[in-house]
Amino acid sequence: MSSVPHSLKRLRYGVIGSALFALLATSTANTANAAPATPPSLHVQAQSWVEVEPDKATLSARLWENTPAVSTLEDTDSDELSNARERLEKRASELIKAMEEIGIEQRAINAGSLNIYPEHVAGPRNNNDEQETLIRTRLERPFSVELTNIGQLGEVFDALIGAGVNTLDGVQFDLQDRDAATDEALTKALEKARHKADLMASTLGVRLGQVQRIEETQAPIFQPRMMAMRAESDSMGSGSASDYRPGTIRIDAGVNVEWTLRGQDARARPGRIAGEQEQQ
């Protein structure tokens, strides 16, 4: 078996060495071009709320008149229908006048459109002790009074009863400036997030860097507060609403904020430190 010439051995070793050098150079270049490590960060969730006293109220009421009940086989008399409408319009005018007399502006009084619909009522029993079903026509008009001075609620309530409303449906309490209240709730949530982040960072021996991300986890929720007041006027007597209290309206908001971290400890431990979700 002939030996390999010395020149061929040198060539072979040179090729292998060049390949190893190229592989090492490529690996070094890839390491140099690799994306930098994700900087450490602190992620905090926080929720907060505000409770605001309402400064606006809308009181809803209804007036109605009925035609005489007749057999379902009969038609409602047109004269009776006209008379019922005249009575209703007269009472509506008296109600608006009563509101204006206590200082309510006309634009704050909303008189709804006329509604007409049939009603079935129980009639007398016949000789066979069977109860006949009768029908009548109801003419109805809804009213609402919007107050920007809640202190007038009791006075308006009494005036509506005095004007003979058939039903008071309730009061809706609201805010004239909703945006200011929702902004306050969101600001408090952000302040709580910053407080939590400062506390966690100082406890861990690091410092907060720049804010990386901010998002709302819960947009401010605003819900007007309802107070049920439904009752028939003939059973109310001379009761007053002056002792009604609107309470408060609660507006909730939530945020999610992420900061970068700075400091010796932060550099030694890359990655994210996740804050616990705020507990109510």
LINSULZI-V620871 format. One line per field, one symbol per residue. phi: phi as a letter, one per 20 degrees, with the letter a starting at -180 (. if undefined). burial: I if it has 16 or more other ideal C-beta (glycine too) atoms within 10 Angstrom, else O. A space follows every 10 residues. Layout:
BEGIN
phi->???
burial->???
END
This chain:
BEGIN
phi->.fefgfffff ffffffffff ffffffffff ffefffffff bcdcdbcbbc dcffcbbcdd bcdbcdegfc ffedefffff ffffffffff ffffffffff fenefffedd efffdcbfce cfefeefemd eeedcbdddc cecccdddcf fegfffgfff ffenffbdeq cdebdfcfff ffffffffff ffffffffff fffemcdfde febcbeebfg ddcgeecfcf afffdemdfc efefdfmcde cdbbccccdf dcpgffffcf pddeffffef
burial->OOOOOOOOOO OOOOOOOOOO OOOOOOOOOO OOOOOOOOII IIIIIIIIII OIOIIIIIII IIIIIIIOII OOOOOIOOOO OOOIIOOIOO IIOOIIOIIO OOOIOOOIIO OOOOOOOOOO OOOOOOOOOO OOOIIIIOII IIIIIIIOOI OIIOIIIIII IOIOIOIIIO IIIIIOOIOO IIOIIIOIII OIIIOIIOOI IOOOOIOIIO OOOOOOOIOI OIOOIOIOIO OOIOOIOOOO IOOIOIOOIO IIIIIIIIII IIOOOIOOOO OOIOIOOIOO
END
